Amino acid sequence: LARGHRADDDIAVSVVGSRNASERGIQMATAISEVLVSMNVTVVAGLAAGIDTTAHETALRRGGRTVAVIGTGIRKHYPAANKKLQERIANEGLLLSQFWPDAPPQRHNFPMRNAVMSGYGIATVVVEAGEHSGARIQARMAVQHGRPVILTDLVASGTEWGRELLDRPDVYLASSIDDVTTCVDELAKRPTELGAVLSQIAV
């Protein structure tokens, strides 16, 4: 189910991370979201506390587009503290749920939500996460789906799974905001390049 405004040819990137984000994590999520907005890239997140909330709020504050993929029914608000934010996203961006309208939050809902998020955008940026974070689940699902993953140095140096994931194809390390910008810019060109190849074959 959806509430809000759908966009054709929506170029989007998921920005995810810890609910208990550090000050540096919040700063990085803010800077990354600002850069994505400046590139006309939709900011996707899961409306959770911490990194997700920062990503959504930054996109809205900068006049960008944001999409929230939630782990409850579309008529529920979780966490309750984000009720106003959820309604604002529904009015100004897009709210997505794969569950029945009144479905409550349940533990198994959130990995399913992460799978949708990883498939919606052209990449997932993991800003900050612990060893057992939901962001880790999304990063692994994205790799399985063939979607690129961008790990900040907070994740790559701070988690065992982050270090292991760097050995996988299409997983990138971003040590700066410029690294994120360069990576997203290159990934955004892929469909165009693929289209050009297919058009040549068709001829």
LINGIKA-V469165 format. One record per run of one state. SS is the DSSP state (helix for helix, strand for strand, loop for the rest). FROM is the first residue (numbers start at 0). TO is the last residue. If there is no record, write none. Layout:
ss=<SS | SS>
from=<FROM | FROM>
to=<TO | TO>
This chain:
ss=<loop | strand | loop | strand | loop | helix | loop | strand | loop | helix | loop | strand | loop | helix | loop | strand | loop | helix | loop | strand | loop | helix | loop | strand | helix | loop | helix | loop | strand | loop | helix | loop | helix | loop>
from=<0 | 1 | 4 | 11 | 17 | 22 | 38 | 41 | 45 | 50 | 61 | 65 | 69 | 79 | 92 | 93 | 96 | 106 | 120 | 122 | 128 | 133 | 144 | 147 | 152 | 158 | 159 | 165 | 170 | 174 | 176 | 188 | 189 | 202>
to=<0 | 3 | 10 | 16 | 21 | 37 | 40 | 44 | 49 | 60 | 64 | 68 | 78 | 91 | 92 | 95 | 105 | 119 | 121 | 127 | 132 | 143 | 146 | 151 | 157 | 158 | 164 | 169 | 173 | 175 | 187 | 188 | 201 | 202>
